[in-house]
Amino acid sequence: MKKQEKSLTMTVLMTPDMANFSGNVHGGSLLKLLDQVAYACAAKYCKNYVVTAALDQVFFKQQVHVGELVTFFAHVNHVGRSSMEIGVKVVAEDLRTDIKRHTTSCYFTMVAIDEQGKSIEVPRLQLETEAEKKHYAEAEVRKKFRQESLEKNRALSVELSEDEL
Ligand SMILES: CC(C)(COP(=O)(O)OP(=O)(O)OC[C@H]1O[C@@H](n2cnc3c(N)ncnc32)[C@H](O)[C@@H]1OP(=O)(O)O)[C@@H](O)C(=O)NCCC(=O)NCCS
């Protein structure tokens, strides 16, 4: 059986064009890179085009500085019929001191789609290690929470009239 490609690592140097008004890296710049790495990890795993369906609450624990080398560790934690949960851990490294800091972790839900934009089945996830089994079980709980939260939001949502937009 062919070995599944479940992990992907991407390293990017934080350059001045990524800075916000305080001179640190803009949250939006990091979000774009997070989305790219989640896309690449999911597409590489399922060998198909994927879209971002959801991103769990992202908490930027620490600021990322211009000049730091940031590594994004992405892994396929869970696979449903067409969706994949991709966990991404972000580590920023100060190149002068070698000090590494874990700045963010987050979870993307990526969905494989066909040319008509319809969700399509992805390969089942082969759980080979105890760590993978643990990640899978945890992701399953998060998927349940996500579905519950979606249902609650649907129940709460009211159509906004044009003058409220
Ligand atoms: C993601 C998308 C394909 C899902 O379409 P859909 O009609 O809900 O499709 P399905 O009902 O077949 O669901 C497909 C999967 O997506 C999951 N899903 C759908 N909406 C979701 C959400 N809001 N959060 C998490 N997962 C979601 C479903 O649980 C299902 O998972 P499973 O197949 O593993 O069980 C569709 O909403 C879409 O194209 N969205 C736009 C994506 C995009 O443009 N992203 C980039 C802009 S930020």
The ligand as a MOL file (V3000), in Angstrom:
LIG
                    3D

  0  0  0     0  0            999 V3000
M  V30 BEGIN CTAB
M  V30 COUNTS 48 50 0 0 0
M  V30 BEGIN ATOM
M  V30 1 C -16.9850 23.8150 1.6380 0
M  V30 2 C -18.1620 23.5170 0.6790 0
M  V30 3 C -17.6470 22.7570 -0.5380 0
M  V30 4 C -19.1370 22.6220 1.4620 0
M  V30 5 O -20.2960 22.5100 0.7010 0
M  V30 6 P -21.5750 21.6970 1.2470 0
M  V30 7 O -22.6760 21.8490 0.2570 0
M  V30 8 O -21.8260 22.0330 2.6750 0
M  V30 9 O -21.0350 20.2120 1.0960 0
M  V30 10 P -21.4240 18.9330 1.8930 0
M  V30 11 O -22.7310 19.0760 2.6010 0
M  V30 12 O -21.2330 17.7870 0.9530 0
M  V30 13 O -20.2990 18.8590 3.0480 0
M  V30 14 C -19.0020 18.5560 2.6850 0
M  V30 15 C -18.1480 18.4760 3.9300 0
M  V30 16 O -17.8940 19.7920 4.3960 0
M  V30 17 C -18.1360 19.8530 5.7790 0
M  V30 18 N -18.5800 21.2100 6.0500 0
M  V30 19 C -19.5060 21.9250 5.3840 0
M  V30 20 N -19.6380 23.1400 5.9340 0
M  V30 21 C -18.7610 23.1950 6.9650 0
M  V30 22 C -18.4200 24.1830 7.9300 0
M  V30 23 N -19.0120 25.3770 7.9300 0
M  V30 24 N -17.5030 23.8960 8.8520 0
M  V30 25 C -16.8880 22.6980 8.8520 0
M  V30 26 N -17.1380 21.7130 7.9590 0
M  V30 27 C -18.0820 21.9650 7.0380 0
M  V30 28 C -19.2190 18.8230 6.0210 0
M  V30 29 O -19.2330 18.4090 7.3800 0
M  V30 30 C -18.7980 17.7110 5.0890 0
M  V30 31 O -17.7760 16.9240 5.7070 0
M  V30 32 P -17.6650 15.3260 5.4290 0
M  V30 33 O -17.9140 15.1160 3.9430 0
M  V30 34 O -16.2800 14.9710 5.7650 0
M  V30 35 O -18.6770 14.6690 6.2750 0
M  V30 36 C -18.9030 24.8220 0.2330 0
M  V30 37 O -19.5420 25.4080 1.3550 0
M  V30 38 C -17.9670 25.8310 -0.4130 0
M  V30 39 O -17.5750 25.7040 -1.5640 0
M  V30 40 N -17.6120 26.8930 0.3470 0
M  V30 41 C -16.7370 27.9430 -0.1650 0
M  V30 42 C -15.3010 27.5710 0.1190 0
M  V30 43 C -14.3830 28.7240 -0.2020 0
M  V30 44 O -14.5720 29.4210 -1.1740 0
M  V30 45 N -13.3720 28.9110 0.6490 0
M  V30 46 C -12.4400 29.9540 0.5030 0
M  V30 47 C -13.0140 31.2570 0.8960 0
M  V30 48 S -12.4970 31.7440 2.5040 0
M  V30 END ATOM
M  V30 BEGIN BOND
M  V30 1 1 1 2
M  V30 2 1 2 3
M  V30 3 1 2 4
M  V30 4 1 2 36
M  V30 5 1 4 5
M  V30 6 1 5 6
M  V30 7 2 6 7
M  V30 8 1 6 8
M  V30 9 1 6 9
M  V30 10 1 9 10
M  V30 11 2 10 11
M  V30 12 1 10 12
M  V30 13 1 10 13
M  V30 14 1 13 14
M  V30 15 1 14 15
M  V30 16 1 15 16
M  V30 17 1 15 30
M  V30 18 1 16 17
M  V30 19 1 17 18
M  V30 20 1 17 28
M  V30 21 1 18 19
M  V30 22 1 18 27
M  V30 23 2 19 20
M  V30 24 1 20 21
M  V30 25 1 21 22
M  V30 26 2 21 27
M  V30 27 1 22 23
M  V30 28 2 22 24
M  V30 29 1 24 25
M  V30 30 2 25 26
M  V30 31 1 26 27
M  V30 32 1 28 29
M  V30 33 1 28 30
M  V30 34 1 30 31
M  V30 35 1 31 32
M  V30 36 2 32 33
M  V30 37 1 32 34
M  V30 38 1 32 35
M  V30 39 1 36 37
M  V30 40 1 36 38
M  V30 41 2 38 39
M  V30 42 1 38 40
M  V30 43 1 40 41
M  V30 44 1 41 42
M  V30 45 1 42 43
M  V30 46 2 43 44
M  V30 47 1 43 45
M  V30 48 1 45 46
M  V30 49 1 46 47
M  V30 50 1 47 48
M  V30 END BOND
M  V30 END CTAB
M  END
